[in-house]
């Protein structure tokens, strides 16, 4: 018989309490060896006697020395109505590091073993308590660092994504059944009518799957953060804007051009959207080797951005560098949003700011093939003028990525995105095959492989190797 497994479910560090979980057959028996009940519901003397879902107060001790380790509360869960589907025990103890280590040592010396990463949730998946996408959502809930990310993770944990995927699977299974029913009689008149209707149903199923796939444009931002790159020539106010948006002095700000030599990153939220703001070195030609490396990194960061905030000081006179920025920024793909921000607005009047805006926009329009900025505004990082326009722009950019047909379900996991994209590609092949009037065996086989892709999302058709790989990324106590 395998030993029950245990781990601390709370993170390292000092806290008021900590929770140590133990699950698997024999969990109560191990607890009986190390726990004396002082108070409990009813006349119970051991953990094994405790009804499920009840709590007892007592002393956890080391049997080898009879010394007390800590005063604890023990909660018992009975199979199959527990998180893992197995007999389980949770020990609530004081939150010191030594207390937790000693309790784990005592448990290990009296019949338990250390849990593997993600073993509790893996057992829940194997017991059919949750499917694979819900299991992955557990870690998404833990890792959520914004309200939107938490909402999306909770939605997947409740089974919203699973429901969409299984709905798609049902539609593909129905289509495959029609193909196989007429596989030996493709020229029958009834068969042709059935296959035409079947192809129409596949096209509808494809539209629903494509809408779900499209939701990854928003979902990716919740899991990876929207990447916002601040760029401009030296002394345009980039580091001041980074400090303003992050709420603290992350970057050094001086009047010396070239102060920022490397990219600086800050993770925060803007308008409720999780973002990664990247300050870059001022873009200009330089003989300084270190600054040149920073300029190269700035150019690379711009290419990877979701939004580029191009800062131009109203007093800038460096025409050559300004034109270099125009060519570099305004030639970015249309998927990259661009905000032209006239900085240091607190030191200029409205005419000076408007003159600078028009000067830049005129130079952009003079260059054939360049698009105009998506946002044009003036800001002051010193007093906060115009910052709300930037935040609103970030929010609108995120909302513009949404799909009205995904019905609130967001794809946030890259593995799910890759599997769904593969299934959609195969479905396209199947539809093309039907339209070309090929044998019915081909579309049937293609649908089978598409269903395997979808099954890897829910865990209905997944290898042991993939399951082990997914749960190896979990924390030990979960």
N, C-alpha and C positions, 0 to 999 in steps of 0.2 A: 504494500500500500504506500502510495506517495505521501510524503509528509505535508502537513498544512504549511502554507507559505505566509510570510509576514513582511511588513515594511511600514515605515513611517509615512503617513499620508499628508503631513504638513511640512512646509519647506524648512530648510535650515535656518538657524537663528533663534534668539530668545523670544518667547511669547508667553502669554498667560497659560494656555493649554496647548497640548499636542495630541494628535490622534494616531494610534498605531493599529493597523488593520491586520487581521489574521483570517485566512479563509482556506477551505478545503476540509475533507473528512478528518475528524480528530481534533478540530480547532478547540472545541469545548473541553476535550480531555486534556489538552496541553494547558489550557487556562486553569483547569482544576488543580494542576500541580503547583501553580505559582500564585494563586489568588485566594485569599480568605475573605468571605462575604461577611460584612458587618451589618448592612441593612439592605433589604430587598423586598420586592412585592411578594407577599406570601411566605410560607415556611419553607424556604429553599436554603440548602447548605452549600451547593456547588453550582458552577456555571452550567453543567450538564442538566441540572434539575430546573434551571430557569426556563420559563416559557419564552418563545420567540418574541422579539421586539420589546423586551423588558430590560431594565437597567438595574444594576446592583452597585452599591458602594462598598469599598473594602480596601484591603492592604495587598499590594503586589510585593512578593518577597522572593528571595533567592533560596531555594530549597537546600542548596549545598551548605549554607551558613545560617539559615533561618533569619537572616537580616532583612529588615524592611527596605525596599527600594523606593516606593512611593505610595501615597494614598491616591487611588484611582477610581474611576467609574467604568464598569464593563457593561457593554450592550451585546446581547446575543441575537443572532439572526438564524433562522432555521431554513434548510433547503426545502423546496426550491425557491422560496420567496425571499431571496437576498439579491444583492447587486450581481454577484457572480453565479447565482443559482445553486451555490453550495452552502454548507454550514459555515457561518462566519462569526467572528468576534471583533468588536472594536473597543480599544482601551483608550480612554481619555485621561491623560496624565498631565503633570505640570510640564511647561514648555521649555525647560532647560535642556541644553545639548547633552549633558551627562546623564540626566534622567532618561532621556530617550535611548541613548546608547546602552544603558544598563538594562532597561526593559527588553530591548531587542536581544541582548546577550543572554538574558535569562530564558527567553522564549526559545532561542536557538539551542541552548543547552538542555532543553526539556522537551524536545521532539518536533520543533518547527524548523523551517529553512527560510533563507532570504528569498523574497519574491524577485522574479525577473522583471525587467522593464515592461510596463504595461500589462503585467500578467493578470491583474484583477479584471481589467476591461476585456482582455483577450478571452478569459474564461466566460465572461458575460456574453461575448459574441459567439463562442463555441456552444454555449448553452441555449442559444437562440433568444436571449433576452433583448438583444439589439442587433441590427445588421451592421455591416462594415462601415457604411457611411456615417451611421450614428455613432459608432465607436470612435471614428476619427473626429467627429464633432465634439466629443468629450474634451479632447486636447485643445480644440479651437475655443471652447468656452473658457478653459483655463488661461489660454494665451490672449484672449480678447483684450485689447487695450483702448477700445472706444465703444460707445453705446451701440453704434451701427454694427460693429464687428460682433459684439455680444448678441445682438438681436438675430443676426444671420446664423450664428453658431447654435443658438437656442432653437431656431427654426429647423435646422438640420437635425439636431438632437431629437426633436419631437417627431421626426420621420417625414418632413415635407419633401425633401429631395428623394428619399426612398420611394415615396408615393408616386412622384413624377416618373422616376426611372422604371418602376414596375408597371405603371400605366403604359409606358412606351413598349416595354417587353410584351405585355399582353397583346398589344396591337400587332407587333411583329410576329408573335406566335400564331395569331389568327391568320395573318397573311401567308405565313409559311404552310399552314394547314391547307389553305386553298390551293397553293402551288402543288403540294404533294397529292392532293385529291385528284387533280387533273393531269398529273405528270405523264400518265400513259395515254391520255386522250386529248392532246393539245389542239387538235383540229375540230373537235366537237363544237357545235354552235353555242351550246350552253356554257361550255368551257370558256369560249372567247368572251362572252358577256360577263361571266364571273371574274375573269382575269382583268377585264377593263375596270370593273368596280374595285377590284383588289388593288390595282395600281393607283386609283384615285385615293383609296384609304391610306396607302403608303405615302402618298404626297402630303396628305393632311398630317400624318404621324411625323413626317420629316419637318414640317413647319413648326410643330410643337417642340421637337428636339432641337431645332435650330434656335428657337427663341430661348430655350434653357441654356444652350451653349453661349448665346450672345450675352447672357447675364454675367458671364465671367469678366466682362469688361469692367463692371462695377465690383464684382466679387473679388477680383484680383487686388483691387485697391484696399479692400478691407483686410486682406491677409498679408499683403506686401507693402501697403501704404502708397499713396500717390507721391510721385517723385517730383518735387518742385526745385528747379535750379535757378539760382540768382546769378545773373551775369552782367557784364558791362566792362568798360575800360577802368583803369585804376582811378580811385577817388570818386567814384560815381555814387557811393553810399551803400554798397552791397552788404558789408559787414554790419552796418548800422541797422539795415532792414532785417537781417538775420536775427540780431539781438531783439529787435522790436517784436518780430513774429514769435520768437521763442519765449519771450518774457523774462529773459535774463541775459547777462553779458557773456555770451558764448564765444564771440569773436573779438579780437583786439582791434580797436578802432583808433587810427591816427590820421594825421594829415599827410603822412609820408606815402607817396605812391608805391604800390607793390608790397604793402604790409602783409596782406594775405598771400602766402606762397603755395598753399595746398588747399584741397577741398575740405570744408568743415561741414559736418552733418548734425542736424538736430531733429529728433522725432517729437512731434506734437500733434495737436488737432487744430483744424481751421474750419469754422462753420460746422463742427461736429465730424468732419472728415479726417481720418488718420493720414498724416502726411509726413514725409521725410524732406526737410528743407536743406538744400545744399548750397553753401556759399562757395564761390570760386575765386581763383586768382584773377586779377584784372587782365583782360585780353589786350595785348599789345606786343609789338616786336621788342625784344630785349636781348642784351648780350649776357645778362646774368644767367648762369647755367641753372641754378635752383629755381629762379622765377620762371624760366623757360619751361621747365618740367611742369610747374604749376599751371602754366598757360595751356600746355598740351592736355593736362588732366581736366581743365575747365572745358576745353573743346569736346573731350570725350563725354563728360557729364551732360553737356547740352544735348548730345545725340541720343542719350538714354532717358531724357526727361519726359514726363507727362505734360508739365507746364514749365515754360521758360519765362521768368520775370526779368526782362531786359531793362536795366536801370540806365537812365541818361540824366546826368546833372544838367540843369537849365543853363549852367555857366560853362559847360564843356566847350573847349576850343580846339581839341585835337581832331582835326578833320580826317586825317588818314586812319586813325584807329576807329573813329566813328563809322567810316565807310566800310572798314573791315567787319565791324559788328553787324552792319546792315546785311552784307553779303552772307555772313555766317548764320545769323539768326533767322532772317526772313526767307531763307531757302530751305528751312526745315520742312519735313513732311507735314501734310495737313492734319495728321493725327496728333501732332505736337501743338498744344495750345500756346500762344505767345501773348504776353502782356507787356506793353510798352509803358514804362513808368517814369515820369519826369520827377526826379528826386530833389530833395532839399527845398520843397515848395515853401517852407516857412521863411526862407531868406530871399524870396522873389515876389514880385507883384504878379497879378493875373496876366498882364500883357506879356511879360517876359516868359512866363510858363507857356502861354498859347503860342508865342513865336517859336519856341523850341519844339513844341509838338508839330507845328506846321512844317518847320524846317526838316525834321526827321521824316515825316510822312511824304513830303515832296520828293526827297531823295529816294525813298522806297518806290514811289510811283514812276520815277524816272528810269528805274531798272526794269526792263521787260522780263516778265515771268515771275516776279516776286509778289507774294501775297501781302496783304496788310495785316497789322496786328489784330488779334481777337479782342483785346482790351487796350484802351488808351486812357491813362489817368495820371494824376499828379499826386505825390505822396510826401509826407514828412515823417521820417522815423523818429524825429526828436519829439514832436507833439502828437503824433498819431493821425494826422490829417490824411484821409484817403485810404487808410489801412482797411477800413470796413468794406471798401469797394473790392479790395484784393480778396478778402475772405469770402465775400459774396460770389466773386468770380470763381473761386475754387469750388464752392458748393454747387454752383450752376454747372461747372464742368463735370463734376461727378454725376449730377442728376441727368445730364445730357447723354451719359453712357447707358442709362437705364432702358429696359425693354418693357413696354406696356403689356406684352403677351406672356411674360414669364410668371405672372401671377404671384409676385412677391417672393419667389424662390430664387436665391442667388447661388450660383456656383462659385465657391471660394477656394476650392482645393485644386491644385494643378494636376494631380493624378486623375481626379474626376474629369477635369477638362480634357485631358489627353484621351481618356477612354471614350468619352462621349463624342469627341471630334472624330476618332477612329470609327465609331459605330455609324456616325452620320455620313462619313465618306463611303462606307460600305453600302449604306442604304441608298446613296446616290447611284452607286454602281448597279444595285438591284433594280432601281427604277429605270435607269437607262437600258438595262437588259430587257426589261418588260416592254419598253417602248419599241425596241428594235425587233421584237418578236422572236427572240432566241428561245432555246429549249427551256422548259420550266425547271429543269434540274439546277441550272446555274443560279437563278435568283434565290432558289431555296437554300442552296449551299452558302450563298453570300449572307443571307439573313441569319443563318446559324452562327457565322463568325461575328456578325454585328451583335447578336444576343450574348455571345461570350464576352464582348467588350463591356456591355451594359452590366452583365453579371459580376464583373470585377469591381464595379462601383458599390453594389449592394453586398457583395460577398457570396452571391448565389453560385457563382462559378469562378472560384479563385484558388490558386495553388497555395500549398502550405508555406512555400518559400516566400510568397508575397505577403501572406498573413504575418509571418515571423518578422519580415522586414518592416512592415507598417508598425507593429507593436513595439519593435526595438527602439523606436523614436520616442515612445512615451516615457514619462517619469516613472521611477520605480514604484512609488506608492499608489499609482493609478492603474 
